[in-house]
Amino acid sequence: MDIVLLDVSAASHFPYAAVATLVVGFIAAVTLGSIAWYNSKRPVGWKDKERPDFVPKIDK
């Protein structure tokens, strides 16, 4: 009976690499999207707001 339990537990492993890729991709998308949004034209009411220090200034 112990051998059967070991076989079942060994066959069902969690795909850590896929989850790590999704997490890293989500963080990269949020970071790049935030940088792009801060460097775009400001919406009405945001024209006089300063950009955060961590967002690089990109010249067009």
mmCIF file of the N, C-alpha and C atoms, coordinates in Angstrom:
data_MODEL
# 
_entry.id   MODEL 
# 
loop_
_atom_site.group_PDB 
_atom_site.id 
_atom_site.type_symbol 
_atom_site.label_atom_id 
_atom_site.label_alt_id 
_atom_site.label_comp_id 
_atom_site.label_asym_id 
_atom_site.label_entity_id 
_atom_site.label_seq_id 
_atom_site.pdbx_PDB_ins_code 
_atom_site.Cartn_x 
_atom_site.Cartn_y 
_atom_site.Cartn_z 
_atom_site.occupancy 
_atom_site.B_iso_or_equiv 
_atom_site.pdbx_formal_charge 
_atom_site.auth_seq_id 
_atom_site.auth_comp_id 
_atom_site.auth_asym_id 
_atom_site.auth_atom_id 
_atom_site.pdbx_PDB_model_num 
ATOM 1   N N  . MET A 1 1  ? 0.822  -1.192 0.000   1.00 0.00 ? 1  MET A N  1 
ATOM 2   C CA . MET A 1 1  ? 0.000  0.000  0.000   1.00 0.00 ? 1  MET A CA 1 
ATOM 3   C C  . MET A 1 1  ? 0.868  1.259  0.000   1.00 0.00 ? 1  MET A C  1 
ATOM 4   N N  . ASP A 1 2  ? 1.989  1.230  0.640   1.00 0.00 ? 2  ASP A N  1 
ATOM 5   C CA . ASP A 1 2  ? 2.885  2.386  0.661   1.00 0.00 ? 2  ASP A CA 1 
ATOM 6   C C  . ASP A 1 2  ? 3.443  2.689  -0.729  1.00 0.00 ? 2  ASP A C  1 
ATOM 7   N N  . ILE A 1 3  ? 3.684  1.686  -1.508  1.00 0.00 ? 3  ILE A N  1 
ATOM 8   C CA . ILE A 1 3  ? 4.228  1.886  -2.849  1.00 0.00 ? 3  ILE A CA 1 
ATOM 9   C C  . ILE A 1 3  ? 3.220  2.612  -3.734  1.00 0.00 ? 3  ILE A C  1 
ATOM 10  N N  . VAL A 1 4  ? 1.954  2.286  -3.602  1.00 0.00 ? 4  VAL A N  1 
ATOM 11  C CA . VAL A 1 4  ? 0.908  2.944  -4.392  1.00 0.00 ? 4  VAL A CA 1 
ATOM 12  C C  . VAL A 1 4  ? 0.822  4.418  -4.026  1.00 0.00 ? 4  VAL A C  1 
ATOM 13  N N  . LEU A 1 5  ? 0.896  4.755  -2.755  1.00 0.00 ? 5  LEU A N  1 
ATOM 14  C CA . LEU A 1 5  ? 0.839  6.148  -2.316  1.00 0.00 ? 5  LEU A CA 1 
ATOM 15  C C  . LEU A 1 5  ? 2.042  6.939  -2.838  1.00 0.00 ? 5  LEU A C  1 
ATOM 16  N N  . LEU A 1 6  ? 3.201  6.343  -2.849  1.00 0.00 ? 6  LEU A N  1 
ATOM 17  C CA . LEU A 1 6  ? 4.387  7.024  -3.364  1.00 0.00 ? 6  LEU A CA 1 
ATOM 18  C C  . LEU A 1 6  ? 4.262  7.282  -4.857  1.00 0.00 ? 6  LEU A C  1 
ATOM 19  N N  . ASP A 1 7  ? 3.713  6.324  -5.581  1.00 0.00 ? 7  ASP A N  1 
ATOM 20  C CA . ASP A 1 7  ? 3.543  6.496  -7.024  1.00 0.00 ? 7  ASP A CA 1 
ATOM 21  C C  . ASP A 1 7  ? 2.557  7.622  -7.337  1.00 0.00 ? 7  ASP A C  1 
ATOM 22  N N  . VAL A 1 8  ? 1.479  7.708  -6.583  1.00 0.00 ? 8  VAL A N  1 
ATOM 23  C CA . VAL A 1 8  ? 0.478  8.751  -6.815  1.00 0.00 ? 8  VAL A CA 1 
ATOM 24  C C  . VAL A 1 8  ? 1.047  10.110 -6.485  1.00 0.00 ? 8  VAL A C  1 
ATOM 25  N N  . SER A 1 9  ? 1.763  10.230 -5.375  1.00 0.00 ? 9  SER A N  1 
ATOM 26  C CA . SER A 1 9  ? 2.311  11.537 -4.988  1.00 0.00 ? 9  SER A CA 1 
ATOM 27  C C  . SER A 1 9  ? 3.427  11.979 -5.942  1.00 0.00 ? 9  SER A C  1 
ATOM 28  N N  . ALA A 1 10 ? 4.179  11.056 -6.476  1.00 0.00 ? 10 ALA A N  1 
ATOM 29  C CA . ALA A 1 10 ? 5.250  11.417 -7.395  1.00 0.00 ? 10 ALA A CA 1 
ATOM 30  C C  . ALA A 1 10 ? 4.702  11.829 -8.758  1.00 0.00 ? 10 ALA A C  1 
ATOM 31  N N  . ALA A 1 11 ? 3.536  11.318 -9.134  1.00 0.00 ? 11 ALA A N  1 
ATOM 32  C CA . ALA A 1 11 ? 2.978  11.618 -10.447 1.00 0.00 ? 11 ALA A CA 1 
ATOM 33  C C  . ALA A 1 11 ? 2.269  12.970 -10.480 1.00 0.00 ? 11 ALA A C  1 
ATOM 34  N N  . SER A 1 12 ? 1.867  13.498 -9.339  1.00 0.00 ? 12 SER A N  1 
ATOM 35  C CA . SER A 1 12 ? 1.121  14.761 -9.327  1.00 0.00 ? 12 SER A CA 1 
ATOM 36  C C  . SER A 1 12 ? 1.979  15.864 -8.700  1.00 0.00 ? 12 SER A C  1 
ATOM 37  N N  . HIS A 1 13 ? 2.832  16.470 -9.499  1.00 0.00 ? 13 HIS A N  1 
ATOM 38  C CA . HIS A 1 13 ? 3.661  17.565 -9.004  1.00 0.00 ? 13 HIS A CA 1 
ATOM 39  C C  . HIS A 1 13 ? 3.131  18.875 -9.564  1.00 0.00 ? 13 HIS A C  1 
ATOM 40  N N  . PHE A 1 14 ? 3.339  19.930 -8.823  1.00 0.00 ? 14 PHE A N  1 
ATOM 41  C CA . PHE A 1 14 ? 2.813  21.247 -9.191  1.00 0.00 ? 14 PHE A CA 1 
ATOM 42  C C  . PHE A 1 14 ? 3.775  21.928 -10.159 1.00 0.00 ? 14 PHE A C  1 
ATOM 43  N N  . PRO A 1 15 ? 3.284  22.551 -11.225 1.00 0.00 ? 15 PRO A N  1 
ATOM 44  C CA . PRO A 1 15 ? 4.170  23.185 -12.224 1.00 0.00 ? 15 PRO A CA 1 
ATOM 45  C C  . PRO A 1 15 ? 4.701  24.542 -11.732 1.00 0.00 ? 15 PRO A C  1 
ATOM 46  N N  . TYR A 1 16 ? 5.715  24.498 -10.906 1.00 0.00 ? 16 TYR A N  1 
ATOM 47  C CA . TYR A 1 16 ? 6.276  25.726 -10.327 1.00 0.00 ? 16 TYR A CA 1 
ATOM 48  C C  . TYR A 1 16 ? 6.854  26.659 -11.391 1.00 0.00 ? 16 TYR A C  1 
ATOM 49  N N  . ALA A 1 17 ? 7.451  26.113 -12.424 1.00 0.00 ? 17 ALA A N  1 
ATOM 50  C CA . ALA A 1 17 ? 8.054  26.947 -13.469 1.00 0.00 ? 17 ALA A CA 1 
ATOM 51  C C  . ALA A 1 17 ? 6.987  27.754 -14.203 1.00 0.00 ? 17 ALA A C  1 
ATOM 52  N N  . ALA A 1 18 ? 5.834  27.165 -14.469 1.00 0.00 ? 18 ALA A N  1 
ATOM 53  C CA . ALA A 1 18 ? 4.764  27.884 -15.164 1.00 0.00 ? 18 ALA A CA 1 
ATOM 54  C C  . ALA A 1 18 ? 4.201  28.998 -14.292 1.00 0.00 ? 18 ALA A C  1 
ATOM 55  N N  . VAL A 1 19 ? 4.022  28.722 -13.017 1.00 0.00 ? 19 VAL A N  1 
ATOM 56  C CA . VAL A 1 19 ? 3.505  29.744 -12.101 1.00 0.00 ? 19 VAL A CA 1 
ATOM 57  C C  . VAL A 1 19 ? 4.523  30.869 -11.944 1.00 0.00 ? 19 VAL A C  1 
ATOM 58  N N  . ALA A 1 20 ? 5.793  30.530 -11.827 1.00 0.00 ? 20 ALA A N  1 
ATOM 59  C CA . ALA A 1 20 ? 6.829  31.553 -11.703 1.00 0.00 ? 20 ALA A CA 1 
ATOM 60  C C  . ALA A 1 20 ? 6.886  32.424 -12.951 1.00 0.00 ? 20 ALA A C  1 
ATOM 61  N N  . THR A 1 21 ? 6.737  31.823 -14.122 1.00 0.00 ? 21 THR A N  1 
ATOM 62  C CA . THR A 1 21 ? 6.728  32.588 -15.368 1.00 0.00 ? 21 THR A CA 1 
ATOM 63  C C  . THR A 1 21 ? 5.543  33.541 -15.418 1.00 0.00 ? 21 THR A C  1 
ATOM 64  N N  . LEU A 1 22 ? 4.382  33.078 -15.000 1.00 0.00 ? 22 LEU A N  1 
ATOM 65  C CA . LEU A 1 22 ? 3.199  33.938 -14.977 1.00 0.00 ? 22 LEU A CA 1 
ATOM 66  C C  . LEU A 1 22 ? 3.359  35.095 -13.998 1.00 0.00 ? 22 LEU A C  1 
ATOM 67  N N  . VAL A 1 23 ? 3.915  34.834 -12.829 1.00 0.00 ? 23 VAL A N  1 
ATOM 68  C CA . VAL A 1 23 ? 4.101  35.889 -11.823 1.00 0.00 ? 23 VAL A CA 1 
ATOM 69  C C  . VAL A 1 23 ? 5.103  36.918 -12.316 1.00 0.00 ? 23 VAL A C  1 
ATOM 70  N N  . VAL A 1 24 ? 6.223  36.478 -12.850 1.00 0.00 ? 24 VAL A N  1 
ATOM 71  C CA . VAL A 1 24 ? 7.239  37.401 -13.361 1.00 0.00 ? 24 VAL A CA 1 
ATOM 72  C C  . VAL A 1 24 ? 6.690  38.192 -14.543 1.00 0.00 ? 24 VAL A C  1 
ATOM 73  N N  . GLY A 1 25 ? 5.939  37.557 -15.416 1.00 0.00 ? 25 GLY A N  1 
ATOM 74  C CA . GLY A 1 25 ? 5.333  38.250 -16.552 1.00 0.00 ? 25 GLY A CA 1 
ATOM 75  C C  . GLY A 1 25 ? 4.325  39.296 -16.118 1.00 0.00 ? 25 GLY A C  1 
ATOM 76  N N  . PHE A 1 26 ? 3.523  38.982 -15.097 1.00 0.00 ? 26 PHE A N  1 
ATOM 77  C CA . PHE A 1 26 ? 2.547  39.945 -14.595 1.00 0.00 ? 26 PHE A CA 1 
ATOM 78  C C  . PHE A 1 26 ? 3.244  41.158 -13.986 1.00 0.00 ? 26 PHE A C  1 
ATOM 79  N N  . ILE A 1 27 ? 4.278  40.916 -13.200 1.00 0.00 ? 27 ILE A N  1 
ATOM 80  C CA . ILE A 1 27 ? 5.019  42.030 -12.590 1.00 0.00 ? 27 ILE A CA 1 
ATOM 81  C C  . ILE A 1 27 ? 5.675  42.885 -13.671 1.00 0.00 ? 27 ILE A C  1 
ATOM 82  N N  . ALA A 1 28 ? 6.239  42.267 -14.696 1.00 0.00 ? 28 ALA A N  1 
ATOM 83  C CA . ALA A 1 28 ? 6.854  43.022 -15.791 1.00 0.00 ? 28 ALA A CA 1 
ATOM 84  C C  . ALA A 1 28 ? 5.808  43.832 -16.545 1.00 0.00 ? 28 ALA A C  1 
ATOM 85  N N  . ALA A 1 29 ? 4.640  43.262 -16.789 1.00 0.00 ? 29 ALA A N  1 
ATOM 86  C CA . ALA A 1 29 ? 3.585  43.983 -17.512 1.00 0.00 ? 29 ALA A CA 1 
ATOM 87  C C  . ALA A 1 29 ? 3.092  45.185 -16.714 1.00 0.00 ? 29 ALA A C  1 
ATOM 88  N N  . VAL A 1 30 ? 2.927  45.023 -15.419 1.00 0.00 ? 30 VAL A N  1 
ATOM 89  C CA . VAL A 1 30 ? 2.484  46.140 -14.578 1.00 0.00 ? 30 VAL A CA 1 
ATOM 90  C C  . VAL A 1 30 ? 3.545  47.228 -14.532 1.00 0.00 ? 30 VAL A C  1 
ATOM 91  N N  . THR A 1 31 ? 4.806  46.842 -14.405 1.00 0.00 ? 31 THR A N  1 
ATOM 92  C CA . THR A 1 31 ? 5.899  47.821 -14.340 1.00 0.00 ? 31 THR A CA 1 
ATOM 93  C C  . THR A 1 31 ? 6.022  48.590 -15.645 1.00 0.00 ? 31 THR A C  1 
ATOM 94  N N  . LEU A 1 32 ? 6.066  47.884 -16.762 1.00 0.00 ? 32 LEU A N  1 
ATOM 95  C CA . LEU A 1 32 ? 6.199  48.563 -18.054 1.00 0.00 ? 32 LEU A CA 1 
ATOM 96  C C  . LEU A 1 32 ? 4.959  49.387 -18.385 1.00 0.00 ? 32 LEU A C  1 
ATOM 97  N N  . GLY A 1 33 ? 3.799  48.897 -18.028 1.00 0.00 ? 33 GLY A N  1 
ATOM 98  C CA . GLY A 1 33 ? 2.575  49.654 -18.246 1.00 0.00 ? 33 GLY A CA 1 
ATOM 99  C C  . GLY A 1 33 ? 2.535  50.930 -17.422 1.00 0.00 ? 33 GLY A C  1 
ATOM 100 N N  . SER A 1 34 ? 3.016  50.859 -16.195 1.00 0.00 ? 34 SER A N  1 
ATOM 101 C CA . SER A 1 34 ? 3.063  52.048 -15.347 1.00 0.00 ? 34 SER A CA 1 
ATOM 102 C C  . SER A 1 34 ? 4.029  53.091 -15.901 1.00 0.00 ? 34 SER A C  1 
ATOM 103 N N  . ILE A 1 35 ? 5.192  52.640 -16.360 1.00 0.00 ? 35 ILE A N  1 
ATOM 104 C CA . ILE A 1 35 ? 6.159  53.566 -16.953 1.00 0.00 ? 35 ILE A CA 1 
ATOM 105 C C  . ILE A 1 35 ? 5.577  54.209 -18.203 1.00 0.00 ? 35 ILE A C  1 
ATOM 106 N N  . ALA A 1 36 ? 4.919  53.436 -19.034 1.00 0.00 ? 36 ALA A N  1 
ATOM 107 C CA . ALA A 1 36 ? 4.310  53.978 -20.255 1.00 0.00 ? 36 ALA A CA 1 
ATOM 108 C C  . ALA A 1 36 ? 3.198  54.963 -19.919 1.00 0.00 ? 36 ALA A C  1 
ATOM 109 N N  . TRP A 1 37 ? 2.404  54.661 -18.910 1.00 0.00 ? 37 TRP A N  1 
ATOM 110 C CA . TRP A 1 37 ? 1.298  55.553 -18.548 1.00 0.00 ? 37 TRP A CA 1 
ATOM 111 C C  . TRP A 1 37 ? 1.825  56.876 -17.999 1.00 0.00 ? 37 TRP A C  1 
ATOM 112 N N  . TYR A 1 38 ? 2.849  56.814 -17.145 1.00 0.00 ? 38 TYR A N  1 
ATOM 113 C CA . TYR A 1 38 ? 3.400  58.036 -16.570 1.00 0.00 ? 38 TYR A CA 1 
ATOM 114 C C  . TYR A 1 38 ? 4.090  58.892 -17.620 1.00 0.00 ? 38 TYR A C  1 
ATOM 115 N N  . ASN A 1 39 ? 4.606  58.271 -18.677 1.00 0.00 ? 39 ASN A N  1 
ATOM 116 C CA . ASN A 1 39 ? 5.287  59.034 -19.724 1.00 0.00 ? 39 ASN A CA 1 
ATOM 117 C C  . ASN A 1 39 ? 4.347  59.478 -20.836 1.00 0.00 ? 39 ASN A C  1 
ATOM 118 N N  . SER A 1 40 ? 3.088  59.100 -20.764 1.00 0.00 ? 40 SER A N  1 
ATOM 119 C CA . SER A 1 40 ? 2.135  59.518 -21.780 1.00 0.00 ? 40 SER A CA 1 
ATOM 120 C C  . SER A 1 40 ? 1.542  60.867 -21.411 1.00 0.00 ? 40 SER A C  1 
ATOM 121 N N  . LYS A 1 41 ? 0.681  61.375 -22.283 1.00 0.00 ? 41 LYS A N  1 
ATOM 122 C CA . LYS A 1 41 ? -0.001 62.632 -21.973 1.00 0.00 ? 41 LYS A CA 1 
ATOM 123 C C  . LYS A 1 41 ? -0.908 62.408 -20.780 1.00 0.00 ? 41 LYS A C  1 
ATOM 124 N N  . ARG A 1 42 ? -0.957 63.396 -19.917 1.00 0.00 ? 42 ARG A N  1 
ATOM 125 C CA . ARG A 1 42 ? -1.752 63.280 -18.709 1.00 0.00 ? 42 ARG A CA 1 
ATOM 126 C C  . ARG A 1 42 ? -3.232 63.520 -19.004 1.00 0.00 ? 42 ARG A C  1 
ATOM 127 N N  . PRO A 1 43 ? -4.104 62.786 -18.353 1.00 0.00 ? 43 PRO A N  1 
ATOM 128 C CA . PRO A 1 43 ? -5.530 63.056 -18.480 1.00 0.00 ? 43 PRO A CA 1 
ATOM 129 C C  . PRO A 1 43 ? -5.888 64.394 -17.815 1.00 0.00 ? 43 PRO A C  1 
ATOM 130 N N  . VAL A 1 44 ? -7.086 64.885 -18.075 1.00 0.00 ? 44 VAL A N  1 
ATOM 131 C CA . VAL A 1 44 ? -7.538 66.135 -17.472 1.00 0.00 ? 44 VAL A CA 1 
ATOM 132 C C  . VAL A 1 44 ? -7.503 65.995 -15.950 1.00 0.00 ? 44 VAL A C  1 
ATOM 133 N N  . GLY A 1 45 ? -6.916 66.984 -15.294 1.00 0.00 ? 45 GLY A N  1 
ATOM 134 C CA . GLY A 1 45 ? -6.802 66.948 -13.839 1.00 0.00 ? 45 GLY A CA 1 
ATOM 135 C C  . GLY A 1 45 ? -5.479 66.396 -13.352 1.00 0.00 ? 45 GLY A C  1 
ATOM 136 N N  . TRP A 1 46 ? -4.684 65.792 -14.233 1.00 0.00 ? 46 TRP A N  1 
ATOM 137 C CA . TRP A 1 46 ? -3.394 65.235 -13.854 1.00 0.00 ? 46 TRP A CA 1 
ATOM 138 C C  . TRP A 1 46 ? -2.234 66.006 -14.495 1.00 0.00 ? 46 TRP A C  1 
ATOM 139 N N  . LYS A 1 47 ? -2.523 67.095 -15.193 1.00 0.00 ? 47 LYS A N  1 
ATOM 140 C CA . LYS A 1 47 ? -1.477 67.820 -15.924 1.00 0.00 ? 47 LYS A CA 1 
ATOM 141 C C  . LYS A 1 47 ? -0.404 68.382 -15.000 1.00 0.00 ? 47 LYS A C  1 
ATOM 142 N N  . ASP A 1 48 ? -0.794 68.847 -13.805 1.00 0.00 ? 48 ASP A N  1 
ATOM 143 C CA . ASP A 1 48 ? 0.169  69.493 -12.918 1.00 0.00 ? 48 ASP A CA 1 
ATOM 144 C C  . ASP A 1 48 ? 0.785  68.537 -11.898 1.00 0.00 ? 48 ASP A C  1 
ATOM 145 N N  . LYS A 1 49 ? 0.485  67.259 -11.978 1.00 0.00 ? 49 LYS A N  1 
ATOM 146 C CA . LYS A 1 49 ? 1.030  66.288 -11.026 1.00 0.00 ? 49 LYS A CA 1 
ATOM 147 C C  . LYS A 1 49 ? 2.455  65.914 -11.420 1.00 0.00 ? 49 LYS A C  1 
ATOM 148 N N  . GLU A 1 50 ? 3.281  65.673 -10.413 1.00 0.00 ? 50 GLU A N  1 
ATOM 149 C CA . GLU A 1 50 ? 4.669  65.276 -10.673 1.00 0.00 ? 50 GLU A CA 1 
ATOM 150 C C  . GLU A 1 50 ? 4.740  63.762 -10.836 1.00 0.00 ? 50 GLU A C  1 
ATOM 151 N N  . ARG A 1 51 ? 5.703  63.336 -11.647 1.00 0.00 ? 51 ARG A N  1 
ATOM 152 C CA . ARG A 1 51 ? 5.907  61.905 -11.831 1.00 0.00 ? 51 ARG A CA 1 
ATOM 153 C C  . ARG A 1 51 ? 6.691  61.367 -10.638 1.00 0.00 ? 51 ARG A C  1 
ATOM 154 N N  . PRO A 1 52 ? 6.460  60.121 -10.250 1.00 0.00 ? 52 PRO A N  1 
ATOM 155 C CA . PRO A 1 52 ? 7.214  59.527 -9.141  1.00 0.00 ? 52 PRO A CA 1 
ATOM 156 C C  . PRO A 1 52 ? 8.706  59.437 -9.476  1.00 0.00 ? 52 PRO A C  1 
ATOM 157 N N  . ASP A 1 53 ? 9.530  59.376 -8.443  1.00 0.00 ? 53 ASP A N  1 
ATOM 158 C CA . ASP A 1 53 ? 10.983 59.327 -8.629  1.00 0.00 ? 53 ASP A CA 1 
ATOM 159 C C  . ASP A 1 53 ? 11.447 58.054 -9.329  1.00 0.00 ? 53 ASP A C  1 
ATOM 160 N N  . PHE A 1 54 ? 10.723 56.958 -9.149  1.00 0.00 ? 54 PHE A N  1 
ATOM 161 C CA . PHE A 1 54 ? 11.183 55.682 -9.706  1.00 0.00 ? 54 PHE A CA 1 
ATOM 162 C C  . PHE A 1 54 ? 10.843 55.519 -11.184 1.00 0.00 ? 54 PHE A C  1 
ATOM 163 N N  . VAL A 1 55 ? 10.067 56.442 -11.774 1.00 0.00 ? 55 VAL A N  1 
ATOM 164 C CA . VAL A 1 55 ? 9.706  56.352 -13.175 1.00 0.00 ? 55 VAL A CA 1 
ATOM 165 C C  . VAL A 1 55 ? 10.705 57.162 -13.999 1.00 0.00 ? 55 VAL A C  1 
ATOM 166 N N  . PRO A 1 56 ? 11.432 56.519 -14.913 1.00 0.00 ? 56 PRO A N  1 
ATOM 167 C CA . PRO A 1 56 ? 12.424 57.256 -15.701 1.00 0.00 ? 56 PRO A CA 1 
ATOM 168 C C  . PRO A 1 56 ? 11.762 58.181 -16.713 1.00 0.00 ? 56 PRO A C  1 
ATOM 169 N N  . LYS A 1 57 ? 12.428 59.307 -16.992 1.00 0.00 ? 57 LYS A N  1 
ATOM 170 C CA . LYS A 1 57 ? 11.928 60.253 -17.993 1.00 0.00 ? 57 LYS A CA 1 
ATOM 171 C C  . LYS A 1 57 ? 12.429 59.783 -19.351 1.00 0.00 ? 57 LYS A C  1 
ATOM 172 N N  . ILE A 1 58 ? 11.513 59.639 -20.305 1.00 0.00 ? 58 ILE A N  1 
ATOM 173 C CA . ILE A 1 58 ? 11.863 59.189 -21.653 1.00 0.00 ? 58 ILE A CA 1 
ATOM 174 C C  . ILE A 1 58 ? 11.579 60.319 -22.620 1.00 0.00 ? 58 ILE A C  1 
ATOM 175 N N  . ASP A 1 59 ? 12.618 60.765 -23.329 1.00 0.00 ? 59 ASP A N  1 
ATOM 176 C CA . ASP A 1 59 ? 12.444 61.822 -24.338 1.00 0.00 ? 59 ASP A CA 1 
ATOM 177 C C  . ASP A 1 59 ? 11.958 61.211 -25.626 1.00 0.00 ? 59 ASP A C  1 
ATOM 178 N N  . LYS A 1 60 ? 11.037 61.914 -26.276 1.00 0.00 ? 60 LYS A N  1 
ATOM 179 C CA . LYS A 1 60 ? 10.474 61.400 -27.531 1.00 0.00 ? 60 LYS A CA 1 
ATOM 180 C C  . LYS A 1 60 ? 11.278 61.875 -28.719 1.00 0.00 ? 60 LYS A C  1 
# 
